[in-house]
Amino acid sequence: MKINQFTRFAVLCTLATATPCAFAQDETATAEKTVKTETTIETKVEKGPVIEKGSLTNVINDSVTFSTLKKALVAAELDVTLGSKGAYTIFAPTDEAFDKLPAGLLGKLMLPENKEKLRSLLLYHVIAGNMPASTLKDGDVKTMNGEKIKIDVDGDKIEVDEAKVFSADVPATNGVMHSVGKVLIPKSLKDFSPLD
């Protein structure tokens, strides 16, 4: 009988010393799985488009005067273009300028099915290159929608398609912004009849 009790005691002692080692190995395996899972999750995270700090988009976003333009740029997916590297000049219509559009027109332009018309309208306000007011001259200048705008300079007074530039030379890291009190309408969209 003594051998039987001694055998049981030896088995219990062996199990008692082996159990912590088994759990320790199991915890290490769990920790390795956790690290692998976290690494997998991190590699699946995709970064969206980045708006450069100080860019035209950033300047527009930071101003309360251009909240409608901000929404329109996002709807037309031009916020990323004007928020990236490059050189652009934008004649930025204020919220008041957008309010002068016929009732309901802006809402129609913001619909997904009219995205290309909205892009065309907004790109008509953008010129490739950095053009401070001091470099603007009388004449026609090609916009990024392919059509030309007419610039009139008389001393320090500037008009673009008969819209007065009232706040010129707002600097950005990728160009310059000139505020205008009117939404410039390209000839291709003058009647807006396709929207009815």
C-alpha positions as CSV (number, residue, x, y, z in Angstrom):
1,M,0.0,0.0,0.0
2,K,2.8,2.3,0.7
3,I,4.1,2.0,-2.9
4,N,0.7,2.9,-4.2
5,Q,0.5,6.1,-2.0
6,F,4.0,7.0,-2.9
7,T,3.2,6.6,-6.7
8,R,0.2,8.8,-6.3
9,F,2.2,11.4,-4.5
10,A,5.0,11.3,-7.2
11,V,2.4,11.7,-10.0
12,L,0.8,14.7,-8.2
13,C,4.1,16.3,-7.7
14,T,5.0,15.8,-11.3
15,L,1.7,17.3,-12.5
16,A,2.1,20.2,-10.1
17,T,5.5,21.2,-11.5
18,A,4.6,20.6,-15.2
19,T,1.3,22.5,-15.2
20,P,2.8,26.0,-14.8
21,C,5.2,25.3,-17.6
22,A,2.3,24.2,-19.9
23,F,0.3,27.4,-19.1
24,A,3.4,29.6,-19.6
25,Q,3.9,28.1,-23.1
26,D,0.2,28.5,-23.9
27,E,0.4,32.2,-22.8
28,T,3.4,32.8,-25.1
29,A,1.5,31.2,-28.0
30,T,-1.5,33.5,-27.3
31,A,0.8,36.5,-27.1
32,E,2.4,35.6,-30.5
33,K,-1.1,35.2,-32.0
34,T,-2.1,38.6,-30.7
35,V,0.9,40.3,-32.1
36,K,0.4,38.6,-35.5
37,T,-3.3,39.7,-35.5
38,E,-2.4,43.3,-34.6
39,T,0.2,43.4,-37.4
40,T,-2.3,42.0,-39.9
41,I,-4.9,44.7,-38.9
42,E,-2.4,47.5,-39.2
43,T,-1.4,46.4,-42.7
44,K,-5.1,46.4,-43.8
45,V,-5.7,50.0,-42.8
46,E,-5.7,52.2,-45.9
47,K,-5.0,55.9,-45.9
48,G,-7.4,58.2,-47.7
49,P,-6.3,61.2,-49.8
50,V,-4.2,63.6,-47.9
51,I,-4.9,67.3,-48.0
52,E,-1.6,69.2,-47.7
53,K,-1.4,71.6,-44.8
54,G,-1.6,75.2,-46.1
55,S,-2.9,74.1,-49.5
56,L,-5.7,75.9,-51.3
57,T,-8.2,73.3,-50.1
58,N,-6.9,73.8,-46.5
59,V,-7.2,77.6,-46.9
60,I,-10.8,77.3,-48.2
61,N,-11.8,74.8,-45.5
62,D,-10.5,77.1,-42.8
63,S,-12.6,80.1,-43.9
64,V,-16.2,80.6,-43.0
65,T,-16.7,82.7,-46.2
66,F,-16.2,79.7,-48.5
67,S,-18.3,76.9,-46.9
68,T,-20.4,76.4,-50.1
69,L,-17.3,76.3,-52.2
70,K,-15.9,73.7,-49.8
71,K,-19.0,71.5,-50.2
72,A,-18.9,71.9,-53.9
73,L,-15.2,70.9,-54.2
74,V,-15.9,67.8,-52.1
75,A,-18.9,66.8,-54.2
76,A,-16.9,67.3,-57.4
77,E,-13.9,65.5,-55.9
78,L,-11.7,68.5,-56.6
79,D,-10.8,69.0,-52.9
80,V,-8.0,66.5,-53.3
81,T,-6.6,68.1,-56.5
82,L,-6.5,71.6,-54.9
83,G,-5.2,70.0,-51.7
84,S,-2.1,68.4,-53.2
85,K,1.1,69.5,-54.7
86,G,1.0,71.6,-57.8
87,A,0.5,75.3,-58.7
88,Y,-3.0,76.7,-59.0
89,T,-4.7,80.0,-59.1
90,I,-8.4,80.0,-58.0
91,F,-10.9,82.7,-58.3
92,A,-13.0,81.6,-55.3
93,P,-16.6,82.5,-55.2
94,T,-17.9,83.4,-51.7
95,D,-21.0,82.0,-50.1
96,E,-22.8,85.2,-51.1
97,A,-21.8,84.6,-54.7
98,F,-23.3,81.1,-54.6
99,D,-26.5,82.6,-53.0
100,K,-27.0,84.7,-56.1
101,L,-27.4,81.6,-58.3
102,P,-31.0,80.8,-59.4
103,A,-32.9,79.0,-56.6
104,G,-32.3,75.2,-56.6
105,L,-29.5,75.3,-59.2
106,L,-26.7,74.6,-56.8
107,G,-28.7,71.7,-55.3
108,K,-29.1,70.2,-58.8
109,L,-25.4,70.6,-59.5
110,M,-24.5,68.8,-56.3
111,L,-26.4,65.7,-57.3
112,P,-24.1,62.8,-58.3
113,E,-25.6,62.6,-61.8
114,N,-24.4,66.2,-62.4
115,K,-20.9,65.8,-61.0
116,E,-19.2,66.5,-64.4
117,K,-21.2,69.8,-64.8
118,L,-20.2,70.8,-61.3
119,R,-16.6,69.9,-62.0
120,S,-16.7,72.0,-65.2
121,L,-18.2,75.0,-63.4
122,L,-15.6,74.8,-60.6
123,L,-12.6,74.2,-62.9
124,Y,-13.7,77.3,-64.8
125,H,-12.5,79.2,-61.6
126,V,-9.1,77.6,-61.7
127,I,-6.0,78.4,-63.7
128,A,-2.9,76.2,-63.8
129,G,0.0,78.0,-62.3
130,N,0.6,80.5,-59.5
131,M,-0.7,83.9,-60.7
132,P,-0.6,86.6,-58.0
133,A,-2.6,89.8,-58.8
134,S,0.6,91.6,-59.9
135,T,1.1,89.1,-62.8
136,L,-2.5,89.3,-64.1
137,K,-2.9,91.2,-67.4
138,D,-5.8,92.1,-69.7
139,G,-6.8,89.3,-71.9
140,D,-8.2,85.8,-72.1
141,V,-6.7,83.1,-70.0
142,K,-7.4,79.3,-70.4
143,T,-8.9,77.7,-67.3
144,M,-8.6,74.1,-66.2
145,N,-12.0,73.2,-67.8
146,G,-10.5,74.2,-71.1
147,E,-12.5,77.4,-71.7
148,K,-11.1,80.9,-71.4
149,I,-12.0,83.6,-68.9
150,K,-11.6,87.3,-69.6
151,I,-9.4,89.3,-67.2
152,D,-9.6,93.1,-67.1
153,V,-6.9,95.0,-65.1
154,D,-7.2,98.7,-64.4
155,G,-4.6,99.8,-61.9
156,D,-5.2,97.8,-58.8
157,K,-8.8,96.9,-59.8
158,I,-9.2,93.4,-61.3
159,E,-12.3,91.8,-62.9
160,V,-12.7,88.3,-64.1
161,D,-15.6,87.7,-66.5
162,E,-17.0,91.0,-65.1
163,A,-16.8,89.8,-61.5
164,K,-14.8,92.0,-59.2
165,V,-11.8,90.5,-57.4
166,F,-12.1,92.0,-53.9
167,S,-9.6,90.0,-51.9
168,A,-6.5,89.1,-53.9
169,D,-3.4,87.2,-53.2
170,V,-4.4,84.9,-50.4
171,P,-1.3,82.6,-50.3
172,A,-1.3,78.9,-50.2
173,T,1.5,76.3,-50.4
174,N,0.3,75.3,-53.9
175,G,-0.9,78.5,-55.3
176,V,-2.9,81.6,-54.7
177,M,-6.6,82.5,-54.1
178,H,-8.5,85.5,-55.3
179,S,-12.0,86.0,-53.9
180,V,-14.8,87.0,-56.3
181,G,-18.4,88.0,-55.5
182,K,-19.9,86.1,-58.4
183,V,-20.0,82.5,-59.6
184,L,-18.3,82.4,-63.0
185,I,-20.4,80.5,-65.6
186,P,-18.5,79.0,-68.5
187,K,-20.1,79.3,-72.0
188,S,-20.7,75.6,-72.1
189,L,-23.0,75.8,-69.1
190,K,-24.6,79.3,-69.8
191,D,-28.2,78.0,-70.1
192,F,-28.0,75.1,-67.7
193,S,-30.8,73.6,-69.7
194,P,-29.5,70.0,-69.4
195,L,-30.2,70.3,-65.7
196,D,-34.0,70.8,-66.1
